[in-house]
């Protein structure tokens, strides 16, 4: 994927003395008192900002935060706590600029934070007039917010259309590289893990991956629907009986290519959905009418782990069991450790997946951890993200 990269522009001296507008993803969780409870996104955005400052640019950075009403400022929608935390991490004071659309004063070597971009009327609908005003503020627009790459908004798409130069920041560029490596030019076998509670929310992803992957591992409630499709009993487990034919179609599409959807041979069941419910390992053929399937069994986990260790590329989205309950976490842990030990290039994304990676402490053993939930899922669906599309156009 050919896009301009800010890293290259900075290295070539093309950012020196220029006004640089960075769209970051600083949408961090806060407690009721407005204190930031987790600052990963702030930390992740700093390298791009420092790159611009080091290049001698006049730097403006903005982001959305929460779900404000356009045109109505409320103190809880302010990026002030974000600017304070970023300032602490960077060792400098960062001024927050309100009502910035019609002009911003910023000198080379200076950094300002532009107030919550979703407060601007027309932001979400990608209003052309607003986008043009934003573009007029800068010489270089840098998109560094992969988490918003699937949305065509004024501060993510419109500004890229009209800015003199539009490029990808280091975070976005890393996502593009990892996605290309995993899906466009994968080292095979390519194994995908797609798990979640419902087939309906991931059906297009399963259908898209079925055309490309060598093994499609399904987990969670999705696996239960595939167990039904394979004619196996699932008791009172979460499943979508009306999508059994869709699951069968995915299995057949894979089979026609000589690929496979491995169906669990054993499962971990309980009578109730609770952390302290007694867990029972059963063959997949022996699930009782009052059983809930809450994890894959040890034999299935071992078979899948072996497959992952032999893979060339692994795409991981979703834990395969109710890993929040320790009795039903073994399947997810076994696969997580197999991914960590595999020599394959692995890319992982989605909130629950990131929580599993953190729980088992394998952050350093996953090839690339994607920061964008919805954007990552849309890439897996085979969609071209608006941010990628406009940056490619501008690089042509």
Secondary structure by P-SEA (a helix, b strand, c coil): cbbbbaaaaaaaccccccbbbbbccccccccccccccccaaaaaaaaaaaaaaaaccbbbbbbbccccccccccccccaaaaaaaaaaaacbbbbbbcccccbbbbcccbbbbccccccccccccccaaaaaaaaaaccbbbbcccccccccccccccccccccbbbbcaaaaaaaaaaaaccccccccbbbbbbcccccccaaaaaaacccccbbbbcaaaaaaaaaaaccccccccccccaaaaaaaaaaaaaaaccccccccbbbbbcccccccbbbbbcccccccccccccccaaaaaaaaaaaaaccbbbbccccccccccccaaaaaaaaaaaaacccbbbbbcaaaaaaaaaaccccccccccccaaaaaaaaaccccaaaaaaaaaac
